[in-house]
């Protein structure tokens, strides 16, 4: 018998159970029913189980005094489900960041495309074509390209998603039906097209508002263009608003969606302010005369403040994209660390249930003599129910979910190291040698479901007797080890009067894989040999080999980590390609000016020095800004939204990505300009004209 969810260790027929005589007047018998909801749209095979909350409310209304405990399928495997939900949130964050980076690439690509179409626009305008007619032509072209690109991308994405889901289905609860991919594919096409139009609109409107004579001369400096008309501003604002609202609608947590949009607006304003500061600083430095003797440095610094300088579009595009990728990197690394640490490398190999109190010392001695066992830990297990909070009955609460928590049988125990390691999230635990009035700490999920806080006075009912204790701390399960997952831990001595049984774990020497047995000449796996020896001495103790369960958990989480890594790597590569195109699109004017300087006698080496200084300054500014701001945003998202651990490794990873992206993209741009300058000035001027 194998089961990935909670199930009985032995199955017998009703006749066999009756024949054992185990069910009598003093027996404790629990009955468990599993209810499957039916109705339109409900398909458990596809993960759609129906509205279990409605069922809980109707149950409470029909049986207000009933003490049955209700658990939903969504709550099954809480620790693994929690990790998978965090993985889904991280993947969503990567998707949003990649989308925005792609949008920046669209904006710069449209700007470069409009630059190449300037003669066509000028000719149409000169022969009498109105702005609306020209705008319709450009919008139709952009719309067709956007729809075609988004459709191809959606098809490729759906195919990849189908094959990846098939590959991960063995370890992750993912649906594999291709029909389920149709709606996401259509949504991605619609949203991608809307985002492309929103990013393309400002540059399109700018080009249409430029006079024909300036278009023919190629005099389309971004800083000297005519202001947008009122109708153009309205259209751009409407598209940007629609894209922002669509983004918020696609994100399950609307607060996070709003926060993301607001963060991007603030990021844009911050980088715009940084551009102003850089220009003013370089202007003062050049005018001070301190760089007069250094042609290359003066040329590089002066280039930041001259008309038509690509500083603003380049810094905005590269700065926003790199900042987003740094934030995403911090979240991704924190997520991977959490997945790797959820199942510790050294976990107990055996878990024990129902160790009777009189047998505890003899049991510990027997376990320590079992094959390969190096350590054993035991802890009391007491079942009880939380019945009142600060004197108020929990069952009488108006909130149905909180009231039904009064029927939950909580696992209560003492604080013992190496059994479901915990970390305190609120309050403070008592000292190990504490002696005094009962104190209690509760698991964070239970505390959140019930609605209790540090300082509350709790009353538990155990074996019909009340036990009052002050809630002094709330803790989170540190990792996945034994699945005991106690809902509450008490201070020393508080549960002594109620202890009748224990649970425990045993650790074995990892270097020993098998052991020889007297009844079998062949070797037996070390955990099986130990379990057989312990069961022979204590047949009433349930002995569970945890290796299979932990291996299953590792397999699921490793698959999730692989999914995050692959998506993150794909996003990074795509972002690098987009940013490289952004750098190339903004280097055309610099190449033209360098060609002119080269033609009038400037040395090639001086131009290369100026180019190197300019790109180095941009890389430093982008790297520092993205590291600081992206690190701050990533830490906020990881720590306060996803509740992921953030430390030195995650910050160093973010800084490494910032430096790497800035260096790769700007180096690619510098190499492209340098190789272009290697040709003759006359040919170069003809090509860049």
C-alpha positions, 0 to 999 in steps of 0.5 A: 500500500502506498499513498502520497496523502494521509492514509491508514497503515493497514487496510482490513475488511469490516468483518476482520475488524469486527473479529478483532474485538478492538471496537468496544465500549471504551475504544476511541474510534474516528470516522472519516468521510471524503466528500466530492463536490459536483456541478457545472465546471467542477473537474477534480482531474483538472484541479477544479474542486468547486467552492469548498468555502460554500460547503463549509458555510452550509455545513456550519448552518446545518450543524452548528453544534457538531464537532466534526473537523472539516479539511479541504483538498486545498489544505492537503500537503500544506508545506509542499502546496505553500512552496508551489504557490510561492513558485507560481508567484515567482514565475509570474514575477519573472513573466511581468519583468520580461514583459516590461523589458520586451516592451522597452525593446518594442519602444526602441525598435519602433523608434529605430523603425520610424527613423528609417521611415522618415523619408516616407513620412516626409514625402507623404506629408509633402504631397498632402497626406494628413496626420490621421492618414499617415497615423493609420498607415503606421498603426496598421503596420505596427498592429499587424507586426504585433499580432503576428509576433504575439501569435507566433510567440503564443504558439511557441509558448503553448508548445513549450508549456505542453511539453514541459508540463508533460515532463513535470507531471510526474513531480508536480500537480500540473495539468497536461491537457492542451485544451487548457492552453487555449485561453492563456494563449489567446490572452497572451496575444491580446495582452502582448498586442496591447502592450506593444501598442502602448509602448509604440504610441509615444514614438509614433506620435513624436515622429508624426508630429515632426515637420517634413523638412526636419524629417528629410534632413534627418534632424529628429533629435529626441530633445528638440521634437515638437510637443505631442498634440492633445489628441496624441497625449490622450491616446498614449495615456489611454493605451498606457492606462489600459495596459496597466489595468490589464496587467493588474487584472492578470495578477491574482493579487491586485495589491501586488499588481498595483504596487508593481505599476506604481513602482514602475512609475516611480522608477521612471521618474527616478531615472528621469531625475538621474538623467537631469543630474548627469547632464547638469553635472557633465555640463558644469564639468565641461564648462569648468575647463578641467577637461580641456587637455583631455580630448577623449574625456571631454568628448565623452562627458560633452556627449551626455549633454548635447542635443540628440544625446541617446543618454535619456532613452538608453539610461531609461531602457537599460536602467529600468530593465536591469533594475527589474532583472536584479529584483527578479534575480534576488527573488529567484535565488531566494526561492531556489535556496528555500526549495533546496532547504525545505527538505534538509540534506540530513533528515531522520530516516525513521519516524515513530508514532504511539509510543506508550508512556511506560515504554519510553525509556525501554523504547529509546534503548532499543532504537539506539541498538538498531542497525545504523541508528546514531541518534533518537529523539522523542517528544510527547504527543497530546491531542487537544482543541482550542476552545476559547480566546481571551474568554470568548468561545471560538465556536461562537465566532461569526466567521465560519472558518474561524469557528470551525477551527474549534473542531480541529484536533491540534497536535500539542507538544514540547519544544525539542530540537531536530524535530520539525525545526521551527523559526519564530516569526512573532514574539519570543520563546521562553528559555529552555529552563523556564519554570512558571505559568503555562506559555504556548507558541502556535504555528503561523498558519494555524494562528492566521486561520484562527485570528490570534496574536501574541499576548492572547490568553488561550484555553485548550480542552484536553481529555475534557480538561481546560488548560489556559496558557498565554500565547507568547510566540508564533513560529513557522515550520523551518523545513520538511522533515517528519510531518509531525507539524505540531500546531502548538508548543507548550512551556515545560511541564504544562502538558505533563498531566495529559501525556499518555504517548510519544512520537519520535525520530531516529537518525542513521549513519548515511555511510551505511546503506544496508545491514545483514540479518539473521533470517536472510543471508542477503543484505537488507536496506539499513532503514528496513533492518532497523524498522524490523528490529524495532517492530519486533520488540514494540509491535504496537508502535507505528514505525514509518520509513521517511525516505520515500516521503522525503524523496517524493518531496525532494522530487517535487521541489526539484522539479519546481526549482528546475522550472524556475531556473529554466524560465529565469534563464530563458527570460535573462537571455531574451532580456539580454537580446532585447537590451542589446538591440536597445543599445544598438538602436540608440548608437546611430547618432553617436556613430554619425558624429564619430564618423564626422570627427574621424573625417575632419582629422580626429585620431581613431584612438582618441575616438575609441578612448572617448567611446570607452569612457562614455560606455564605462560611465554608463555601465557604472551608473546603471550597475549602481542604480540597478543594484541599489534600487533593484536590490531594494525592490527585490528584497521587499517582494521576497521578504514581505510578499513571498516571505522568502529568506534574503541574505548576502548570497541573494544580494550578491547575485543581484549585484552580479546580474546588474554588473553583468547585464550592464557590461555585456550590453554596453560592451556589445554596443561599444564593439559594434561602434568600434567595428563600424568606425574601422571603415572609411569615413566617407563610406560610413557617412553614406551608410549612417545617413 
